[in-house]
Amino acid sequence: MVTAPFFLKHSDLLRLVLIESIKSTSNSSNLLVFQESIRGLLEEAIVQNTLRILHDLNDCASVLAAIFYQTLISSSANTNEDEIIAELQRKIDIAWEGIADE
């Protein structure tokens, strides 16, 4: 089984795997499966009244999945897992809270 520490040691391989996953045109691509998983979590939170959203559920899941993949691709040269997680958290916070200061 390939694990996160393996990819952190072989960042060039992680970048290649992620890019190929994104380029996949199959409806069952890893990106779409991951996006659907996020959508399910968001939907569950809405049903439980722990989340209210202003935008389309599919669009929200797509944005969060895109942030995840973009962060992994851009940070794959960084072998510090804690820094990658912190960067991902900062980006998700921006999306979650919104960019505009209103």
DSSP file (Angstrom, degrees, kcal/mol; ACC not computed):
  #  RESIDUE AA STRUCTURE BP1 BP2  ACC     N-H-->O    O-->H-N    N-H-->O    O-->H-N    TCO  KAPPA ALPHA  PHI   PSI    X-CA   Y-CA   Z-CA
    1    1 A M              0   0    0      0, 0.0     2,-0.5     0, 0.0     0, 0.0   0.000 360.0 360.0 360.0 134.8    0.0    0.0    0.0
    2    2 A V        -     0   0    0      4,-0.0     2,-0.2     3,-0.0     0, 0.0  -0.761 360.0-170.3 -88.1 128.2    1.3    3.5   -0.9
    3    3 A T     >  -     0   0    0     -2,-0.5     4,-1.9     1,-0.1     3,-0.4  -0.666  37.6 -98.5-117.7 170.8    1.0    5.9    2.0
    4    4 A A  H  > S+     0   0    0      1,-0.2     4,-2.6    -2,-0.2     5,-0.2   0.897 120.9  55.0 -56.1 -44.7    1.4    9.6    2.6
    5    5 A P  H  > S+     0   0    0      0, 0.0     4,-1.6     0, 0.0    -1,-0.2   0.875 105.9  53.7 -59.8 -34.0    5.0    9.2    4.0
    6    6 A F  H  > S+     0   0    0     -3,-0.4     4,-1.3     1,-0.2     3,-0.3   0.954 111.4  44.1 -61.0 -49.4    5.9    7.4    0.7
    7    7 A F  H  < S+     0   0    0     -4,-1.9     7,-0.4     1,-0.2    -1,-0.2   0.847 109.2  57.0 -66.2 -33.5    4.6   10.3   -1.4
    8    8 A L  H  < S+     0   0    0     -4,-2.6     3,-0.5     1,-0.2    -1,-0.2   0.849 109.9  45.1 -66.0 -31.7    6.2   12.9    0.9
    9    9 A K  H  < S+     0   0    0     -4,-1.6     2,-0.3    -3,-0.3    -1,-0.2   0.746 121.1  40.1 -78.5 -24.2    9.6   11.2    0.2
   10   10 A H    >X  +     0   0    0     -4,-1.3     4,-1.8     1,-0.1     3,-0.9  -0.566  68.3 161.4-123.8  64.9    8.8   11.0   -3.5
   11   11 A S  H 3> S+     0   0    0     -3,-0.5     4,-2.4     1,-0.3     5,-0.2   0.796  72.3  60.5 -61.3 -30.5    7.2   14.3   -4.2
   12   12 A D  H 3> S+     0   0    0      1,-0.2     4,-1.8     2,-0.2    -1,-0.3   0.876 106.2  47.6 -64.8 -35.7    7.8   14.1   -8.0
   13   13 A L  H <> S+     0   0    0     -3,-0.9     4,-2.6     2,-0.2    -2,-0.2   0.887 109.5  53.1 -70.7 -39.8    5.7   10.9   -8.0
   14   14 A L  H  X S+     0   0    0     -4,-1.8     4,-2.6    -7,-0.4     5,-0.2   0.937 108.5  50.0 -59.5 -46.7    2.9   12.5   -6.0
   15   15 A R  H  X S+     0   0    0     -4,-2.4     4,-2.5     1,-0.2    -1,-0.2   0.918 111.9  48.2 -58.5 -44.6    2.8   15.4   -8.5
   16   16 A L  H  X S+     0   0    0     -4,-1.8     4,-2.5     2,-0.2     5,-0.2   0.920 111.5  49.3 -63.4 -44.9    2.6   13.0  -11.4
   17   17 A V  H  X S+     0   0    0     -4,-2.6     4,-2.1     1,-0.2    -2,-0.2   0.918 113.4  47.0 -61.2 -44.3   -0.2   10.9   -9.8
   18   18 A L  H  X S+     0   0    0     -4,-2.6     4,-2.2     2,-0.2    -2,-0.2   0.919 112.2  48.8 -65.5 -44.0   -2.2   14.1   -9.0
   19   19 A I  H  X S+     0   0    0     -4,-2.5     4,-2.3    -5,-0.2    -2,-0.2   0.916 112.4  48.5 -63.4 -42.7   -1.8   15.5  -12.4
   20   20 A E  H  X S+     0   0    0     -4,-2.5     4,-1.0     1,-0.2    -1,-0.2   0.872 109.5  53.3 -65.9 -36.1   -2.9   12.2  -14.1
   21   21 A S  H  < S+     0   0    0     -4,-2.1    10,-0.4    -5,-0.2     3,-0.3   0.908 111.4  45.8 -62.4 -41.5   -5.9   12.0  -11.7
   22   22 A I  H  < S+     0   0    0     -4,-2.2    -2,-0.2     1,-0.2    -1,-0.2   0.876 110.5  53.0 -69.5 -38.0   -7.0   15.5  -12.8
   23   23 A K  H  < S+     0   0    0     -4,-2.3    -1,-0.2    -5,-0.2    -2,-0.2   0.679  82.6 113.9 -72.6 -16.9   -6.4   14.7  -16.5
   24   24 A S     <  -     0   0    0     -4,-1.0     5,-0.1    -3,-0.3     7,-0.1  -0.314  49.9-165.1 -59.4 132.7   -8.6   11.6  -16.3
   25   25 A T        +     0   0    0      3,-0.0    -1,-0.2    -2,-0.0     2,-0.1   0.417  51.5 115.2 -98.6   0.2  -11.7   12.0  -18.4
   26   26 A S  S >  S-     0   0    0      1,-0.1     3,-1.6     2,-0.1     6,-0.2  -0.435  71.1-131.3 -71.0 142.1  -13.5    9.0  -16.8
   27   27 A N  T 3  S+     0   0    0      1,-0.3    -1,-0.1    -2,-0.1    -3,-0.0   0.693 109.0  54.8 -65.7 -17.4  -16.6    9.7  -14.8
   28   28 A S  T 3  S+     0   0    0      4,-0.1    -1,-0.3     5,-0.0    -2,-0.1   0.088  79.8 142.7-102.8  23.0  -15.1    7.6  -12.0
   29   29 A S    <>  -     0   0    0     -3,-1.6     4,-2.3     1,-0.1     5,-0.2  -0.193  65.9-111.0 -61.2 156.9  -11.9    9.5  -11.8
   30   30 A N  H  > S+     0   0    0      1,-0.2     4,-2.7     2,-0.2     5,-0.2   0.865 117.6  57.0 -56.5 -38.0  -10.4   10.0   -8.4
   31   31 A L  H  > S+     0   0    0    -10,-0.4     4,-2.5     1,-0.2    -1,-0.2   0.925 109.1  44.0 -61.9 -45.4  -11.2   13.7   -8.5
   32   32 A L  H  > S+     0   0    0     -6,-0.2     4,-2.4     2,-0.2    -1,-0.2   0.873 113.3  51.0 -69.3 -36.5  -14.9   13.1   -9.1
   33   33 A V  H  X S+     0   0    0     -4,-2.3     4,-1.8     2,-0.2    -2,-0.2   0.926 113.1  46.0 -64.5 -44.1  -15.0   10.4   -6.4
   34   34 A F  H  X S+     0   0    0     -4,-2.7     4,-2.2    -5,-0.2    -2,-0.2   0.918 112.2  51.0 -63.9 -44.2  -13.3   12.7   -3.9
   35   35 A Q  H  X S+     0   0    0     -4,-2.5     4,-2.5     1,-0.2    -2,-0.2   0.899 109.3  50.6 -60.9 -42.4  -15.6   15.6   -4.9
   36   36 A E  H  X S+     0   0    0     -4,-2.4     4,-2.3     2,-0.2    -1,-0.2   0.862 107.8  53.9 -65.0 -35.5  -18.7   13.4   -4.4
   37   37 A S  H  X S+     0   0    0     -4,-1.8     4,-2.0     2,-0.2    -2,-0.2   0.920 109.7  47.0 -64.0 -43.6  -17.4   12.4   -1.0
   38   38 A I  H  X S+     0   0    0     -4,-2.2     4,-2.6     2,-0.2    -2,-0.2   0.917 110.2  53.3 -62.8 -43.1  -17.1   16.0    0.0
   39   39 A R  H  X S+     0   0    0     -4,-2.5     4,-2.8     1,-0.2    -2,-0.2   0.910 107.7  51.5 -58.4 -42.8  -20.6   16.7   -1.4
   40   40 A G  H  X S+     0   0    0     -4,-2.3     4,-2.3     1,-0.2    -1,-0.2   0.893 109.7  49.0 -61.9 -41.0  -22.0   13.9    0.8
   41   41 A L  H  X S+     0   0    0     -4,-2.0     4,-2.0     2,-0.2    -1,-0.2   0.904 112.7  47.7 -65.6 -41.4  -20.3   15.3    3.9
   42   42 A L  H  X S+     0   0    0     -4,-2.6     4,-2.1     2,-0.2    -2,-0.2   0.920 112.0  49.9 -64.2 -43.6  -21.7   18.8    3.2
   43   43 A E  H  X S+     0   0    0     -4,-2.8     4,-2.4     1,-0.2    -2,-0.2   0.896 109.3  51.6 -62.4 -41.3  -25.2   17.3    2.5
   44   44 A E  H  X S+     0   0    0     -4,-2.3     4,-1.9     1,-0.2    -1,-0.2   0.906 109.3  50.1 -62.4 -42.0  -25.1   15.4    5.8
   45   45 A A  H  <>S+     0   0    0     -4,-2.0     5,-2.8     2,-0.2     6,-1.0   0.862 109.7  51.5 -65.5 -35.6  -24.1   18.6    7.7
   46   46 A I  H ><5S+     0   0    0     -4,-2.1     3,-1.5     4,-0.2    -2,-0.2   0.930 109.4  49.2 -65.8 -45.3  -27.0   20.4    6.0
   47   47 A V  H 3<5S+     0   0    0     -4,-2.4    -2,-0.2     1,-0.3    -1,-0.2   0.858 111.0  50.4 -61.9 -36.0  -29.5   17.7    7.0
   48   48 A Q  T 3<5S-     0   0    0     -4,-1.9    -1,-0.3    -5,-0.2    -2,-0.2   0.389 113.4-121.2 -83.3   3.8  -28.2   17.8   10.6
   49   49 A N  T < 5S+     0   0    0     -3,-1.5    -3,-0.2     2,-0.2    -2,-0.1   0.792  83.6 115.1  59.5  30.9  -28.6   21.6   10.6
   50   50 A T  S   <S+     0   0    0     -5,-2.8     2,-0.3     1,-0.2    -4,-0.2   0.396  74.0  41.7-104.5   0.1  -24.9   22.2   11.3
   51   51 A L        -     0   0    0     -6,-1.0     2,-0.4    -5,-0.1    -1,-0.2  -0.986  56.3-173.9-148.8 135.0  -24.2   23.9    8.0
   52   52 A R        -     0   0    0     -2,-0.3     2,-0.3    -3,-0.1    -6,-0.0  -0.990  16.3-162.9-122.6 137.4  -26.0   26.4    5.9
   53   53 A I        -     0   0    0     -2,-0.4     4,-0.1     1,-0.1    -2,-0.0  -0.892  21.8-158.2-123.0 153.8  -24.7   27.3    2.5
   54   54 A L  S    S+     0   0    0     -2,-0.3     2,-0.2     2,-0.1    -1,-0.1   0.590  76.1  53.9 -98.2 -15.6  -25.3   30.1    0.1
   55   55 A H  S    S-     0   0    0      1,-0.1    -2,-0.1     2,-0.0     5,-0.0  -0.636 100.2 -66.1-121.0 171.8  -24.2   28.4   -3.1
   56   56 A D     >  -     0   0    0     -2,-0.2     4,-2.3     1,-0.1     5,-0.2  -0.319  42.1-131.2 -57.9 134.6  -25.0   25.2   -5.1
   57   57 A L  H  > S+     0   0    0      1,-0.2     4,-2.3     2,-0.2     5,-0.2   0.880 106.7  50.6 -58.7 -42.4  -23.9   22.1   -3.2
   58   58 A N  H  > S+     0   0    0      1,-0.2     4,-2.3     2,-0.2    -1,-0.2   0.896 110.0  50.4 -64.4 -39.8  -22.0   20.7   -6.2
   59   59 A D  H  > S+     0   0    0      2,-0.2     4,-2.4     1,-0.2    -2,-0.2   0.906 109.8  50.7 -64.6 -41.1  -20.1   24.0   -6.7
   60   60 A C  H  X S+     0   0    0     -4,-2.3     4,-2.2     2,-0.2    -2,-0.2   0.932 111.8  46.7 -61.9 -46.1  -19.1   24.0   -3.0
   61   61 A A  H  X S+     0   0    0     -4,-2.3     4,-2.4     1,-0.2    -1,-0.2   0.891 111.6  52.5 -63.5 -39.1  -17.8   20.5   -3.2
   62   62 A S  H  X S+     0   0    0     -4,-2.3     4,-2.5     2,-0.2    -2,-0.2   0.909 108.9  48.9 -63.4 -43.3  -16.0   21.2   -6.4
   63   63 A V  H  X S+     0   0    0     -4,-2.4     4,-2.3     2,-0.2    -2,-0.2   0.925 112.4  47.6 -63.7 -45.0  -14.2   24.3   -4.9
   64   64 A L  H  X S+     0   0    0     -4,-2.2     4,-2.0     2,-0.2    -2,-0.2   0.900 113.1  48.2 -65.0 -40.3  -13.1   22.3   -1.8
   65   65 A A  H  X S+     0   0    0     -4,-2.4     4,-2.6     2,-0.2     5,-0.2   0.907 110.8  51.7 -64.9 -40.9  -11.8   19.4   -3.9
   66   66 A A  H  X S+     0   0    0     -4,-2.5     4,-2.8     1,-0.2     5,-0.3   0.900 108.3  51.1 -63.5 -40.5  -10.0   21.9   -6.2
   67   67 A I  H  X S+     0   0    0     -4,-2.3     4,-2.3     2,-0.2    -1,-0.2   0.921 110.7  49.7 -61.0 -43.8   -8.3   23.5   -3.2
   68   68 A F  H  X S+     0   0    0     -4,-2.0     4,-2.2     2,-0.2    -2,-0.2   0.957 115.0  41.6 -60.3 -52.6   -7.2   20.1   -1.9
   69   69 A Y  H  X S+     0   0    0     -4,-2.6     4,-2.5     1,-0.2     5,-0.2   0.910 114.8  50.7 -64.5 -42.9   -5.7   19.0   -5.2
   70   70 A Q  H  X S+     0   0    0     -4,-2.8     4,-2.8    -5,-0.2     5,-0.2   0.903 110.6  50.0 -63.1 -40.6   -4.1   22.4   -6.0
   71   71 A T  H  X S+     0   0    0     -4,-2.3     4,-2.0    -5,-0.3    -1,-0.2   0.919 111.3  48.0 -64.9 -43.3   -2.5   22.5   -2.6
   72   72 A L  H  X S+     0   0    0     -4,-2.2     4,-0.7    -5,-0.2    -2,-0.2   0.915 114.5  46.3 -64.1 -41.2   -1.1   19.0   -2.9
   73   73 A I  H >< S+     0   0    0     -4,-2.5     3,-0.7     1,-0.2     4,-0.2   0.946 117.2  41.8 -66.6 -47.2    0.3   19.7   -6.4
   74   74 A S  H 3< S+     0   0    0     -4,-2.8     3,-0.3     1,-0.2    -1,-0.2   0.776 121.9  41.4 -73.2 -24.3    1.8   23.1   -5.5
   75   75 A S  H >< S+     0   0    0     -4,-2.0     3,-1.8    -5,-0.2    -1,-0.2   0.399  81.7 101.7-101.4   2.4    3.2   21.8   -2.1
   76   76 A S  T << S+     0   0    0     -4,-0.7    -1,-0.2    -3,-0.7   -62,-0.1   0.731  77.6  58.9 -65.3 -19.3    4.4   18.4   -3.3
   77   77 A A  T 3  S+     0   0    0     -3,-0.3     2,-0.6    -4,-0.2    -1,-0.3   0.720  91.0  83.1 -76.9 -20.1    8.0   19.6   -3.4
   78   78 A N    <   -     0   0    0     -3,-1.8     6,-0.1     1,-0.1    -3,-0.0  -0.747  63.6-167.9 -84.7 119.9    7.6   20.5    0.3
   79   79 A T        +     0   0    0     -2,-0.6     2,-0.9   -70,-0.1    -1,-0.1   0.358  56.2 103.4 -93.6   7.4    8.3   17.3    2.3
   80   80 A N     >  -     0   0    0      1,-0.2     4,-1.9     2,-0.0     3,-0.3  -0.801  54.2-164.3 -93.6 108.0    7.0   18.6    5.6
   81   81 A E  H  > S+     0   0    0     -2,-0.9     4,-2.5     1,-0.2     5,-0.2   0.866  87.3  56.2 -60.2 -39.0    3.5   17.1    6.1
   82   82 A D  H  > S+     0   0    0      1,-0.2     4,-2.3     2,-0.2    -1,-0.2   0.887 107.3  49.0 -62.3 -39.1    2.6   19.6    8.9
   83   83 A E  H  > S+     0   0    0     -3,-0.3     4,-2.4     2,-0.2    -1,-0.2   0.890 110.6  50.4 -67.5 -39.3    3.3   22.5    6.5
   84   84 A I  H  X S+     0   0    0     -4,-1.9     4,-2.4     2,-0.2    -2,-0.2   0.925 112.3  47.2 -63.8 -44.2    1.2   21.0    3.8
   85   85 A I  H  X S+     0   0    0     -4,-2.5     4,-2.4     2,-0.2    -2,-0.2   0.904 112.0  50.2 -64.4 -41.4   -1.7   20.5    6.2
   86   86 A A  H  X S+     0   0    0     -4,-2.3     4,-2.3     2,-0.2    -2,-0.2   0.905 111.2  48.9 -63.8 -41.5   -1.3   24.0    7.5
   87   87 A E  H  X S+     0   0    0     -4,-2.4     4,-2.2     2,-0.2    -2,-0.2   0.916 111.2  49.7 -63.9 -43.2   -1.4   25.4    4.0
   88   88 A L  H  X S+     0   0    0     -4,-2.4     4,-2.5     1,-0.2     5,-0.2   0.912 110.3  50.8 -61.3 -42.9   -4.5   23.4    3.1
   89   89 A Q  H  X S+     0   0    0     -4,-2.4     4,-2.5     1,-0.2    -2,-0.2   0.913 109.2  50.8 -62.4 -43.1   -6.2   24.6    6.3
   90   90 A R  H  X S+     0   0    0     -4,-2.3     4,-1.9     1,-0.2    -1,-0.2   0.919 112.4  46.7 -60.4 -43.8   -5.4   28.3    5.5
   91   91 A K  H  X S+     0   0    0     -4,-2.2     4,-2.1     2,-0.2    -2,-0.2   0.893 112.3  48.9 -68.5 -39.8   -6.8   27.9    1.9
   92   92 A I  H  X S+     0   0    0     -4,-2.5     4,-3.2     1,-0.2     5,-0.2   0.896 108.9  54.6 -66.4 -38.4  -10.0   26.1    3.1
   93   93 A D  H  X S+     0   0    0     -4,-2.5     4,-2.9    -5,-0.2     5,-0.3   0.907 107.1  51.1 -59.7 -41.3  -10.5   28.8    5.7
   94   94 A I  H  X S+     0   0    0     -4,-1.9     4,-1.9     2,-0.2    -2,-0.2   0.937 114.7  42.3 -61.6 -46.5  -10.4   31.4    3.0
   95   95 A A  H  < S+     0   0    0     -4,-2.1    -2,-0.2     2,-0.2    -1,-0.2   0.915 116.8  48.1 -65.8 -42.2  -12.9   29.6    0.9
   96   96 A W  H  < S+     0   0    0     -4,-3.2    -2,-0.2     1,-0.2    -1,-0.2   0.902 120.7  35.0 -67.3 -42.8  -15.1   28.8    3.9
   97   97 A E  H  < S-     0   0    0     -4,-2.9    -1,-0.2    -5,-0.2    -2,-0.2   0.697 114.6-117.5 -86.9 -20.4  -15.1   32.4    5.3
   98   98 A G     <  -     0   0    0     -4,-1.9    -1,-0.1    -5,-0.3    -2,-0.1   0.032   7.4-109.8  96.3 152.6  -15.1   34.1    2.0
   99   99 A I  S    S+     0   0    0     -4,-0.1    -1,-0.1    -3,-0.1     2,-0.1   0.850  90.9  82.7 -85.3 -38.4  -12.6   36.4    0.4
  100  100 A A  S    S-     0   0    0      1,-0.1     2,-1.0     2,-0.0     0, 0.0  -0.391  73.0-138.1 -72.7 144.0  -14.6   39.6    0.5
  101  101 A D              0   0    0      1,-0.2    -1,-0.1    -2,-0.1    -3,-0.1  -0.788 360.0 360.0-101.3  88.3  -14.6   41.6    3.7
  102  102 A E              0   0    0     -2,-1.0    -1,-0.2     0, 0.0    -2,-0.0   0.394 360.0 360.0-112.2 360.0  -18.3   42.6    4.0
